[in-house]
Amino acid sequence: MNGFAAAGLDEDAFGERKGLQGLRTFDAFPKTKPSYTTRHARGGQWTIALMIVSFLLTISELLRWHHRHETHQFSVEKGIGHELQINLDIVVAMACGDLHVNVQDTSGDRILAGEMLKHDETNWEQWVKGMHELGWGDQNAMYDDETEHLAEILGGRESKWGATPKLRNVANACRIFGDLKLNKVQGDFHITARGHGYMEWGQHLDHQAFNFSHIVPNLSFGPHYHSLHNPLSNTMATTADHFYRYQYYLSLVPTIYTISSSSSNPRAVQTNQYAVTSQSHVVPENTVPGIFFKFDIEPILLTVVAQRSGFLELLVRIVNVVSGVMVAGGWCYQMVGIGGELWGRKRKGGLNEGMLNGRAHTGDAGEDD
């Protein structure tokens, strides 16, 4: 009838194969002919909004995956440590030649730390910016500029200390910085004036030159990792009194930070974190003023494991996020469309009844026969 038979052609050969027609029952993706669909500007705006939301959520998932997830676990420390590393960087408002730094632990060892640390003359005002008093300010501030980063620690590199800023004005302070290797026992280290604190030969410093105001850019125990918070870092304390004693009590918690990755062997760094309390006050002239740090080691161990999920898991999460946004957005779009249609009908008040009920509305109820 249509010329196919006359040309020797079979019309069924241009359709779906007969052997696959039975699979129509399992089709989860029904098709709609293009002639039955319409496109609107509002639908385009809605689609762009969903794409923006999907993009932002995808970026959020990527950032979360990049920063790793940390788990913390406490246990009793079973091992015995023999060495404790102190990373000290402090600026005192006195001349370097007028200061002495000493360390003493419960084992009886006394170390003249001043010979192991570096001393640089500097200006007090060049260090004030970005500092805060203990207990105030940004609690998440990290000492990343002058301390080794995580990758450097795990790679076995030594500590890095930033250079002392170039002296702009007259030198009125002293920067004391460096690493100390001590016995891993309870102890204290303190900064006192020349001729005070220990029995020393030589002239004592004039009391009017005492000024133990100080800035602590960094005080940590052991290597540093990126999420480790040292409470005394980036802090400052000032006083106008000459005989003033700053006392800090630190409780150290041995910590093992481990990076776990599905593609490489776990890498770990052994360090310490601490809590601190302060008791600072004016002292009489028969008492030694200065800055005193007393530390004690807690018999517990904190294990921090930083994990990053696999790349395939990341892809699955991104697909779930984008799919959820699109499906939820489609539902919201349909609900908004239905709500708009109902609202339009309500505003019209049902004035147009049509001809299905056998009469046409004339707009005047009083004209019914």
RODO-2510 file (C-alpha; in nm, 4 decimals, decimal comma):
residues 369
     n   res          X          Y          Z
     1     m     0,0000     0,0000     0,0000
     2     n     0,2825     0,2398     0,0769
     3     g     0,5223     0,1200    -0,1858
     4     f     0,7467    -0,0887     0,0461
     5     a     0,6140    -0,4200    -0,0830
     6     a     0,6440    -0,3087    -0,4463
     7     a     1,0066    -0,2169    -0,3827
     8     g     1,0706    -0,5466    -0,2129
     9     l     1,1254    -0,3842     0,1306
    10     d     0,9977    -0,5047     0,4676
    11     e     0,8526    -0,2325     0,6886
    12     d     0,9243    -0,4314     1,0063
    13     a     1,2976    -0,4150     0,9309
    14     f     1,2951    -0,0418     1,0145
    15     g     1,1465    -0,0903     1,3648
    16     e     1,2714    -0,2537     1,6821
    17     r     1,3923    -0,6090     1,6557
    18     k     1,1306    -0,8634     1,7479
    19     g     1,3710    -1,0434     1,9807
    20     l     1,4149    -0,7297     2,1950
    21     q     1,0526    -0,6165     2,2081
    22     g     0,9909    -0,8250     2,5208
    23     l     1,2395    -0,6119     2,7149
    24     r     1,0063    -0,3100     2,7006
    25     t     0,8506    -0,4278     3,0248
    26     f     1,1777    -0,3657     3,2133
    27     d     1,2397    -0,0188     3,0692
    28     a     1,3110     0,2142     3,3638
    29     f     1,3687     0,5132     3,1355
    30     p     1,0404     0,5820     2,9520
    31     k     1,0731     0,8278     2,6670
    32     t     0,8582     1,1294     2,5878
    33     k     0,8232     1,2501     2,2350
    34     p     0,9664     1,5981     2,1796
    35     s     0,6296     1,7128     2,0460
    36     y     0,4789     1,6517     2,3902
    37     t     0,7311     1,8662     2,5786
    38     t     0,7687     2,2429     2,6029
    39     r     1,0574     2,4580     2,7282
    40     h     1,0110     2,7717     2,9398
    41     a     1,2422     3,0480     3,0567
    42     r     1,1489     2,9707     3,4159
    43     g     1,2628     2,6126     3,3707
    44     g     1,5937     2,7369     3,2332
    45     q     1,6453     2,9636     3,5349
    46     w     1,5643     2,6768     3,7689
    47     t     1,8155     2,4508     3,5916
    48     i     2,0931     2,7124     3,6182
    49     a     2,0212     2,7526     3,9908
    50     l     2,0442     2,3756     4,0433
    51     m     2,3707     2,3631     3,8514
    52     i     2,5176     2,6371     4,0746
    53     v     2,4070     2,4548     4,3906
    54     s     2,5524     2,1280     4,2602
    55     f     2,8817     2,2999     4,1788
    56     l     2,9115     2,4541     4,5280
    57     l     2,8330     2,1253     4,7007
    58     t     3,0862     1,9481     4,4804
    59     i     3,3541     2,1988     4,5823
    60     s     3,2585     2,1422     4,9466
    61     e     3,3014     1,7659     4,9081
    62     l     3,6399     1,8124     4,7414
    63     l     3,7636     2,0386     5,0231
    64     r     3,6414     1,7969     5,2887
    65     w     3,8156     1,5109     5,1127
    66     h     4,1384     1,7111     5,0798
    67     h     4,1611     1,8110     5,4488
    68     r     4,1233     1,4557     5,5778
    69     h     3,9108     1,3327     5,8674
    70     e     4,0730     1,3002     6,2097
    71     t     3,9839     1,0510     6,4828
    72     h     4,1145     1,0820     6,8406
    73     q     4,1687     0,7984     7,0858
    74     f     4,3102     0,8065     7,4402
    75     s     4,4993     0,5203     7,6036
    76     v     4,7542     0,4592     7,8769
    77     e     5,1080     0,5250     7,7617
    78     k     5,2941     0,1955     7,7835
    79     g     5,6234     0,2929     7,6227
    80     i     5,9063     0,4772     7,7933
    81     g     6,0411     0,7895     7,6294
    82     h     6,3900     0,9146     7,6980
    83     e     6,3989     1,2505     7,5198
    84     l     6,1810     1,5579     7,5111
    85     q     6,2208     1,8318     7,2510
    86     i     6,1280     2,1882     7,3424
    87     n     6,0801     2,4405     7,0623
    88     l     6,1124     2,7865     7,2123
    89     d     6,0772     3,1261     7,0494
    90     i     6,0278     3,4134     7,2913
    91     v     6,0897     3,7889     7,2845
    92     v     6,1670     3,9572     7,6177
    93     a     6,1725     4,3346     7,6643
    94     m     6,5305     4,3373     7,7928
    95     a     6,8785     4,3323     7,6431
    96     c     7,0168     3,9904     7,5524
    97     g     7,3197     4,0367     7,7758
    98     d     7,0944     4,0885     8,0768
    99     l     6,9037     3,7592     8,0439
   100     h     6,9838     3,4044     8,1516
   101     v     6,7929     3,0904     8,0436
   102     n     6,8249     2,7762     8,2567
   103     v     6,6567     2,4349     8,2641
   104     q     6,6305     2,1894     8,5519
   105     d     6,4451     1,8569     8,5721
   106     t     6,3573     1,6128     8,8490
   107     s     6,6504     1,3895     8,7602
   108     g     6,8805     1,6630     8,8875
   109     d     7,0196     1,7676     8,5509
   110     r     7,0729     2,1410     8,5125
   111     i     7,1302     2,2854     8,1669
   112     l     7,2527     2,6300     8,0799
   113     a     7,0038     2,6637     7,7983
   114     g     7,1322     3,0070     7,7094
   115     e     7,4338     2,8433     7,5495
   116     m     7,2123     2,6159     7,3358
   117     l     6,9687     2,8813     7,2170
   118     k     7,0213     3,1730     6,9818
   119     h     6,9923     3,5353     7,0963
   120     d     6,9099     3,8230     6,8620
   121     e     6,8681     4,1882     6,9538
   122     t     6,5388     4,3165     6,8174
   123     n     6,2708     4,5816     6,8588
   124     w     5,9613     4,5060     7,0658
   125     e     5,7155     4,6831     6,8352
   126     q     5,8093     4,4622     6,5422
   127     w     5,6589     4,1580     6,7184
   128     v     5,3362     4,2931     6,8649
   129     k     5,1213     4,2602     6,5526
   130     g     4,9020     3,9496     6,5506
   131     m     4,9655     3,8607     6,9153
   132     h     4,7036     3,8249     7,1886
   133     e     4,6873     3,7665     7,5607
   134     l     4,6626     3,4119     7,6903
   135     g     4,3016     3,2971     7,6762
   136     w     4,1987     3,5597     7,4205
   137     g     4,2247     3,5991     7,0466
   138     d     4,2192     3,3376     6,7738
   139     q     4,2311     2,9960     6,9403
   140     n     4,3025     2,8314     6,6071
   141     a     4,6117     3,0371     6,5299
   142     m     4,8945     2,8126     6,4174
   143     y     5,2653     2,8754     6,4122
   144     d     5,3106     2,7671     6,0514
   145     d     5,5506     3,0346     5,9299
   146     e     5,8492     2,9414     6,1439
   147     t     5,7700     2,5807     6,2309
   148     e     5,8115     2,2757     6,0146
   149     h     5,5097     2,1686     5,8170
   150     l     5,3634     1,8230     5,8370
   151     a     5,5178     1,6950     5,5172
   152     e     5,8593     1,8207     5,6282
   153     i     5,8298     1,6472     5,9635
   154     l     5,7276     1,3167     5,8132
   155     g     6,0116     1,3528     5,5671
   156     g     6,2615     1,3804     5,8522
   157     r     6,3672     1,7408     5,8043
   158     e     6,4843     1,9506     6,0958
   159     s     6,3039     2,2490     6,2441
   160     k     6,3058     2,5779     6,0570
   161     w     6,3203     2,9071     6,2410
   162     g     6,2369     3,2277     6,0619
   163     a     6,4972     3,4995     6,0496
   164     t     6,4738     3,7806     6,3003
   165     p     6,3193     4,0892     6,1354
   166     k     6,5648     4,3525     6,0283
   167     l     6,6096     4,6043     6,3075
   168     r     6,4248     4,9268     6,2217
   169     n     6,4573     5,1288     6,5412
   170     v     6,6704     5,1024     6,8529
   171     a     6,7031     4,7516     6,9982
   172     n     6,4912     4,7296     7,3158
   173     a     6,4199     4,3547     7,3330
   174     c     6,5864     4,0179     7,2901
   175     r     6,4659     3,7241     7,0841
   176     i     6,5599     3,3832     7,2275
   177     f     6,4858     3,0858     7,0023
   178     g     6,5929     2,7342     6,9186
   179     d     6,5431     2,3686     7,0141
   180     l     6,6285     2,2018     7,3446
   181     k     6,6767     1,8270     7,3930
   182     l     6,5876     1,7328     7,7500
   183     n     6,5093     1,4254     7,9550
   184     k     6,1469     1,3208     7,9253
   185     v     6,0677     1,3892     8,2892
   186     q     5,9035     1,6632     8,4899
   187     g     6,1022     1,9840     8,4899
   188     d     6,1050     2,3583     8,4419
   189     f     6,2913     2,6204     8,2476
   190     h     6,3036     2,9850     8,3348
   191     i     6,4323     3,3172     8,2139
   192     t     6,5789     3,5451     8,4785
   193     a     6,7907     3,8578     8,4938
   194     r     7,1692     3,8535     8,5026
   195     g     7,2982     3,7825     8,8520
   196     h     6,9605     3,6527     8,9758
   197     g     6,8168     3,3057     8,9982
   198     y     7,1380     3,1023     9,0414
   199     m     7,4522     3,1783     9,2356
   200     e     7,6626     3,3576     8,9787
   201     w     7,9832     3,5484     8,9800
   202     g     7,9734     3,8995     8,8522
   203     q     7,7756     4,2174     8,8887
   204     h     7,4003     4,1953     8,9419
   205     l     7,1738     4,3805     8,7052
   206     d     7,0189     4,7043     8,8266
   207     h     6,6629     4,6378     8,9406
   208     q     6,5334     4,9330     8,7399
   209     a     6,6312     4,7473     8,4219
   210     f     6,3957     4,4568     8,4970
   211     n     6,1140     4,4229     8,2445
   212     f     5,9871     4,0711     8,1901
   213     s     5,7147     4,1656     7,9435
   214     h     5,7335     3,9009     7,6742
   215     i     5,5927     3,7765     7,3465
   216     v     5,5786     3,4039     7,2655
   217     p     5,5606     3,3424     6,8902
   218     n     5,6032     2,9703     6,9551
   219     l     5,6292     2,7272     7,2433
   220     s     5,5819     2,3615     7,1570
   221     f     5,7099     2,0218     7,2604
   222     g     5,8155     1,7983     6,9756
   223     p     5,7394     1,8146     6,6040
   224     h     5,4450     2,0121     6,4725
   225     y     5,1508     1,8994     6,2603
   226     h     4,8967     2,1173     6,0870
   227     s     4,6020     2,0816     6,3302
   228     l     4,8082     2,0930     6,6503
   229     h     4,7183     2,3891     6,8719
   230     n     4,9781     2,5234     7,1155
   231     p     4,8002     2,7496     7,3672
   232     l     5,1004     2,9736     7,4394
   233     s     5,1946     3,0332     7,0767
   234     n     5,1241     3,3844     6,9493
   235     t     5,0599     3,5207     7,2999
   236     m     5,1973     3,8224     7,4822
   237     a     5,2074     3,9543     7,8380
   238     t     5,3121     4,3009     7,9519
   239     t     5,3797     4,4609     8,2883
   240     a     5,5023     4,7964     8,4169
   241     d     5,6420     4,6453     8,7392
   242     h     6,0090     4,5585     8,7700
   243     f     5,9638     4,2720     9,0168
   244     y     5,7101     4,0598     8,8388
   245     r     5,6975     3,6825     8,8168
   246     y     5,5251     3,5020     8,5304
   247     q     5,4492     3,1381     8,6117
   248     y     5,3109     2,8955     8,3556
   249     y     5,2100     2,5399     8,4449
   250     l     5,1965     2,3044     8,1484
   251     s     5,0493     1,9533     8,1342
   252     l     5,1972     1,7605     7,8426
   253     v     5,0097     1,4805     7,6668
   254     p     5,2217     1,2540     7,4435
   255     t     5,0617     1,2385     7,1002
   256     i     5,1056     1,0172     6,7950
   257     y     4,9779     1,1709     6,4724
   258     t     4,9293     0,9225     6,1891
   259     i     4,8383     0,9796     5,8263
   260     s     4,6506     0,6814     5,6876
   261     s     4,6008     0,6503     5,3122
   262     s     4,4632     0,3665     5,1026
   263     s     4,7378     0,4142     4,8461
   264     s     5,0441     0,4249     5,0766
   265     n     5,1744     0,2953     5,4073
   266     p     5,0724     0,4898     5,7196
   267     r     5,3167     0,7595     5,8309
   268     a     5,3398     0,8690     6,1931
   269     v     5,5012     1,1475     6,3955
   270     q     5,5489     1,1410     6,7726
   271     t     5,4965     1,4752     6,9416
   272     n     5,3268     1,6359     7,2428
   273     q     5,0461     1,8783     7,3025
   274     y     4,9722     2,0620     7,6235
   275     a     4,7301     2,2586     7,8358
   276     v     4,8442     2,5615     8,0319
   277     t     4,7428     2,7663     8,3353
   278     s     4,9024     3,0922     8,4448
   279     q     4,9681     3,2462     8,7880
   280     s     5,1466     3,5763     8,7448
   281     h     5,1869     3,8446     9,0088
   282     v     5,4110     4,1100     9,1596
   283     v     5,6782     3,9709     9,3952
   284     p     5,8789     4,1377     9,6731
   285     e     6,2380     4,2371     9,6139
   286     n     6,3720     3,9392     9,8093
   287     t     6,2123     3,7049     9,5517
   288     v     6,3512     3,6196     9,2095
   289     p     6,1432     3,7741     8,9283
   290     g     6,1339     3,6278     8,5793
   291     i     5,9453     3,3970     8,3427
   292     f     5,9023     3,0400     8,4687
   293     f     5,7658     2,7439     8,2737
   294     k     5,6967     2,4294     8,4774
   295     f     5,5931     2,1219     8,2776
   296     d     5,4640     1,7808     8,3782
   297     i     5,4033     1,4789     8,1545
   298     e     5,0683     1,3019     8,1809
   299     p     5,0666     0,9168     8,1794
   300     i     4,8246     0,8999     7,8862
   301     l     4,8698     0,8744     7,5125
   302     l     4,6597     1,0470     7,2485
   303     t     4,6492     0,8832     6,9080
   304     v     4,5310     1,1020     6,6197
   305     v     4,4632     0,9297     6,2881
   306     a     4,4067     1,1449     5,9795
   307     q     4,2298     0,9488     5,7079
   308     r     4,1378     1,0340     5,3541
   309     s     3,8846     0,8207     5,1690
   310     g     3,9611     0,6705     4,8299
   311     f     3,9041     0,8525     4,5035
   312     l     3,6254     0,6125     4,4025
   313     e     3,4389     0,6880     4,7251
   314     l     3,4760     1,0584     4,6509
   315     l     3,3224     1,0101     4,3057
   316     v     3,0300     0,8159     4,4542
   317     r     2,9632     1,0941     4,7048
   318     i     2,9772     1,3624     4,4367
   319     v     2,7364     1,1641     4,2158
   320     n     2,5001     1,1218     4,5121
   321     v     2,5104     1,4935     4,5887
   322     v     2,4481     1,6034     4,2292
   323     s     2,1740     1,3433     4,1774
   324     g     2,0015     1,4412     4,5005
   325     v     2,0080     1,8096     4,4069
   326     m     1,8632     1,7395     4,0610
   327     v     1,5881     1,5065     4,1869
   328     a     1,4907     1,7342     4,4761
   329     g     1,5046     2,0353     4,2431
   330     g     1,2752     1,8606     3,9952
   331     w     1,0222     1,7875     4,2666
   332     c     1,0348     2,1448     4,3934
   333     y     0,9919     2,2769     4,0386
   334     q     0,6806     2,0631     3,9852
   335     m     0,5355     2,1629     4,3216
   336     v     0,5948     2,5296     4,2464
   337     g     0,4289     2,4859     3,9084
   338     i     0,1261     2,3107     4,0576
   339     g     0,1027     2,5708     4,3335
   340     g     0,1182     2,8538     4,0805
   341     e    -0,1531     2,6944     3,8708
   342     l    -0,3829     2,6485     4,1713
   343     w    -0,3204     3,0040     4,2836
   344     g    -0,4085     3,1324     3,9378
   345     r    -0,7334     2,9414     3,9400
   346     k    -0,8202     3,0721     4,2844
   347     r    -0,7625     3,4311     4,1757
   348     k    -0,9933     3,3850     3,8802
   349     g    -1,2552     3,2561     4,1241
   350     g    -1,3847     2,9899     3,8904
   351     l    -1,5681     3,2413     3,6726
   352     n    -1,5246     3,0405     3,3550
   353     e    -1,7304     2,7211     3,3943
   354     g    -1,7139     2,6259     3,0258
   355     m    -1,9891     2,4561     2,8263
   356     l    -1,9685     2,1053     2,9794
   357     n    -2,2534     2,1809     3,2232
   358     g    -2,4792     2,3003     2,9442
   359     r    -2,4623     2,6693     3,0148
   360     a    -2,2235     2,9577     2,9700
   361     h    -2,1512     3,2016     3,2507
   362     t    -2,2671     3,5514     3,1619
   363     g    -2,1072     3,7272     3,4558
   364     d    -2,4453     3,8239     3,6122
   365     a    -2,6173     3,5696     3,8406
   366     g    -2,9469     3,7635     3,8278
   367     e    -3,0030     3,6923     3,4576
   368     d    -3,0795     3,3152     3,5017
   369     d    -3,4110     3,2192     3,3482
***
